Amino acid sequence: MARDYQRDSTMADMPADLDRDSIPRDITDEEERQDYRRVLSAKTLSGDHVRNAEGEDLGTIEEIMLDVPTGRIAYAVLSFGGFLGMGNKLFALPWQALQLDERNHEFILNVDKKRLENAPGFDKENWPDMADPTYGSKVFSYYGYQPYWER
C-alpha cells in the first residue's frame, strides 16, 4: 500500500511538500526517522502490513487503541488469518512489540507465525476488556512485555 505517512503539525518548520530525496545524504536513516517521523497519524498506520523478522506476512494493523485517561497507546489490533477478510482472528499486541519500517510502510513484529497462531486472540464481534488488568497482563506477558500501565 503506497502512501505517505502524515507528519504532526509540531513539525511546521519543515516544508509540507518535503521530498525525501531532497534530504541531505549525510543524514542517516536513524536521524531521518527521528527528525522527520517522530509523530504520525494513527489513521495512516491502520491498514499497514505486519511481518516478522523472517519476512512472513502476519496480517495488518486494524486499529490502534488509546488509553484515554493517560493519553498512551494501550495496544495495537492485528488482523491475522482468514481469506479475503473472512475468518480473520484479531490480536491485541503491546505497542512496544511493534517496530515501524517507514520505508516499506509496514511493521515488524518479532514473533514466529506459529506462536502468533497460538496467541490469545478474539473475534471482531467480541473484543476483550483491556481495562481488565488480568486479561491485559496475560496479553502483555505472552509477548514478553511489561504492561504499559505498570511502567
C-alpha positions in Angstrom: 0.0 0.0 0.0 1.9 3.0 -1.3 1.1 6.1 0.8 2.9 8.8 2.7 2.6 9.0 6.4 1.3 12.3 7.6 3.5 14.3 9.9 2.2 16.0 13.0 1.8 19.8 12.9 4.5 20.2 15.5 6.9 19.9 12.7 5.6 23.0 11.0 9.1 24.3 10.5 9.6 21.7 7.8 8.2 22.2 4.4 4.9 20.3 3.9 6.0 19.1 0.5 9.3 17.8 1.7 10.8 15.4 -0.9 12.6 12.5 0.8 15.2 12.7 -2.0 16.0 16.3 -1.0 17.1 15.2 2.4 20.9 15.7 2.6 22.7 12.4 2.1 24.8 12.8 5.2 21.7 12.3 7.4 21.5 8.6 8.4 18.3 6.6 8.4 18.1 6.7 12.2 18.5 10.5 12.2 15.9 10.8 9.4 13.5 8.7 11.3 14.0 10.8 14.5 14.0 14.2 12.8 11.2 13.7 10.3 8.8 11.0 11.6 8.6 11.3 15.3 4.8 11.8 15.3 2.4 10.1 12.9 -1.3 10.0 12.5 -2.9 6.8 13.8 -5.1 6.7 10.7 -2.1 6.4 8.5 -0.8 3.4 10.4 -4.1 1.5 10.4 -4.0 -0.9 7.5 -0.2 -1.3 7.5 1.1 -4.8 6.9 2.9 -6.6 9.7 5.7 -9.0 9.0 8.0 -10.9 11.3 11.8 -10.9 11.2 11.7 -13.8 8.7 9.6 -11.7 6.3 6.5 -13.8 6.8 3.2 -11.9 6.4 1.4 -11.7 9.8 -1.5 -9.6 8.8 -2.5 -5.9 9.1 -3.0 -3.3 11.8 -6.7 -2.9 12.2 -6.8 -0.4 15.0 -4.6 1.5 17.4 -6.3 1.6 20.8 -5.8 4.6 23.2 -5.9 4.7 26.9 -7.8 8.0 27.0 -7.2 8.9 30.7 -3.4 8.5 30.4 -3.1 9.5 26.7 -1.0 6.4 26.0 -1.3 3.8 23.3 -2.8 0.8 25.0 -2.3 -1.7 22.2 -2.5 -2.3 18.5 -5.0 -4.7 17.0 -3.6 -7.1 14.5 -5.9 -8.9 12.0 -4.4 -12.3 11.1 -5.6 -15.3 9.2 -8.7 -16.0 7.2 -9.2 -15.4 3.5 -10.2 -12.0 1.9 -11.0 -10.6 5.4 -13.3 -13.5 6.3 -12.5 -15.6 9.4 -9.7 -13.2 10.5 -8.7 -13.5 14.1 -7.8 -10.3 16.0 -4.9 -10.0 18.4 -4.1 -7.3 20.9 -0.4 -6.5 20.6 1.7 -4.5 23.0 2.6 -1.3 21.1 6.2 -1.7 22.1 6.3 -5.1 20.4 6.0 -3.4 17.0 8.8 -1.8 15.1 7.8 0.6 12.3 9.6 0.2 9.0 8.7 3.5 7.4 10.5 2.9 4.2 8.2 -0.1 3.4 5.1 1.2 5.3 4.9 -1.8 7.5 5.5 -3.0 11.0 7.9 -5.7 12.1 6.7 -8.0 14.9 9.4 -10.3 16.3 7.1 -13.3 16.7 7.1 -16.6 14.9 4.0 -17.2 12.9 3.2 -20.4 14.8 3.4 -18.5 18.1 1.1 -15.9 16.8 -1.4 -18.6 15.8 -1.5 -19.7 19.5 -1.6 -16.3 21.0 -4.7 -15.1 22.9 -7.0 -13.6 20.3 -10.6 -12.5 19.8 -13.1 -12.1 17.0 -14.4 -8.8 15.8 -17.7 -9.3 17.5 -16.2 -10.0 20.9 -13.5 -7.5 21.8 -11.7 -8.0 25.1 -11.9 -5.6 28.0 -8.3 -4.4 28.2 -9.2 -2.3 31.2 -9.3 -5.7 33.0 -5.7 -6.0 34.3 -6.0 -9.8 34.4 -6.6 -10.0 30.6 -4.3 -7.2 29.7 -1.4 -8.7 31.8 -2.0 -12.1 30.1 -1.6 -10.5 26.7 1.5 -8.4 27.5 3.1 -11.4 29.3 2.5 -13.7 26.3 4.7 -11.3 24.1 7.2 -10.8 26.9 6.4 -7.1 27.7 5.5 -5.3 30.9 2.0 -3.8 30.7 2.1 -0.2 29.9 0.1 0.8 33.0 2.9 -0.7 35.2 5.6 1.4 33.7 
